[in-house]
Amino acid sequence: MELGLLVLRLVVGVLFIGHGTQKLFGWYGGHGLSGTAGFFDSLGLRPGSVHARAAGTAEALGGLLLVLGLLTPLAAAMIIAVMVSAIITVHYRNGVWSTNGGYEYNLVLIAAAFCIACTGAGEYALDNLFNLGLHGEGWGVAALIAGLLGGIAAVGCGRSARREAQGPAHPTGA
């Protein structure tokens, strides 16, 4: 079990570090902050630069914490929040299956993060080394709820800022 948790944390964590650094620095074929900000603006998440920085940081830091097995429920919540935002803004309208651009993969990553938060990072983790005791169903549920609320709030704030930038609605003929 311990080896399995380590491999799961490393694979998911390293891939999230990669996604975050694509957004933040343009590494690994990413578009960097300006390109990601433009994409987020096109999704209606305004200001795009703030959302790009937040998403890139949540992915990179959440991934790093997961790799280290440090503050594992926080890492899970960060990953879940970004995946919830992606589902709401991009994938939900395409249905479940990834072959159609759907949210299947995002949901798998949410489930993986939730499971790691529930079980804990395992023996080969800093949480264990420092005897932090950050695992169990309560921690998993807390990470899931925090991630869901964080993702929903990020999208809500971005869309609210877009509406404010568009200005007040004018009645027809005014």
C-alpha positions, 0 to 999 in steps of 0.5 A: 500500500505504501508504495502505491500511495507514493507512486500515485502522489508522485505521478499526479503531483509531478503532472500538476507541477507541469501544468502549473508551470505551463501556465506560470512560466510557459514551460513544457510547451505552455503559454505562460501567464499572458497566453493563459490570461488571454484564454481565461479572459475568453472563458469569461474569467476576468481579470484573466491574469489574476485567474491564470496566476491563481490556477498556475500557483494552485496546480504547481504548489498543490502538485509540489505538496502532493509530491512531498506528502506535505499538508496533503489535504491542502494539496488535495483541496488546491487540485480539486478547486482547479479541476472544479473550475475547469469542469465548470468553464470548459468541460461540463458542456461537452458531457462526461467523456474525454473523447468529446472534451468532457470532464471524465479526466478531471473527475478522475483527478478529483477522485484521486486527490480526495482518496489521497486526502482520506488515506493520507500521503503514506509512510514515505511522506513529510506528513508522516515524518513530522507526525502531522496526522493529516488523514482520515475521512474527515480530512478527505471530506474537508478537502473535497468541500474546500476544493468544490467551494474554492473552484465554484468561488473562483469561477463566480468571482471571475464571471462577476468581474466580467459583468462589472467590466461590461457595465450596467445593462441599459434598457432597450431604447435608452 
